[in-house]
């Protein structure tokens, strides 16, 4: 019993005798499991080394931050104007709304790999959210004038 496989039932404790005895069927072992996207180590293709990036050309990752930083700067400027000119807060709110509309246009025009942190959902949903929020903030700013 100690050498019996773990999935063996009560009837596989030993050879069966009598008319119900069935000769063992020798099945082929199942094929090895291959995980998706992972090549076996023996047949893995040789990886090519990438050429080092030039120092003068900024990488795509750095450029992906640029639209986000522009929108963030616009929002910060708008909040600063609102803070400094609290009697005329509509101007600062208009700048914040404009920055959100710039984010909508940037997300609409840029490909997903260059949109950076502006791309968090699908393109249509991102553009719709930025446009609705920007229009709402600008509408609130215009209603205060």
Secondary structure, DSSP 8 states (H G I E B T S, - for coil): -TTS-TT--GGGSS---STT---------------TT---SSS-----------SSS--HHHHHHHHHHHHHHHHHHHHHHHHHTGGGHHHHHHHHHHHHHHHHHHHHHS-HHHHGGG-SS-HHHHHHHHHHHHHHHHHHHHHT-
